Amino acid sequence: MKLIIDETRCKGCNLCTLVCPYKIFQEGTKPNHKGVVVPVLDRPERCTNCRLQKLYGRVLCGVCQMICPDQAITWVDEDPYSSEKVVVEE
């Protein structure tokens, strides 16, 4: 699964940057077409929820999606045969 920030829904509150235990969200620097500075993903492969959910058959986090007041953070299915980078931290 792949983590997606819907720029049309995001209002730039940056709550996701505060709550993510893996620090995969960074405050954005450039405004989008609406003038909203949307957070950017920094190394989303660290998010064990979106990358390892199907492998382990469980949800390990999901805090960013729960905290988002605009429901702008979602996960989408990826091609099962595409290469993906996974970071395992000790």
Disulfide bonds with the S-S distance in Angstrom:
none
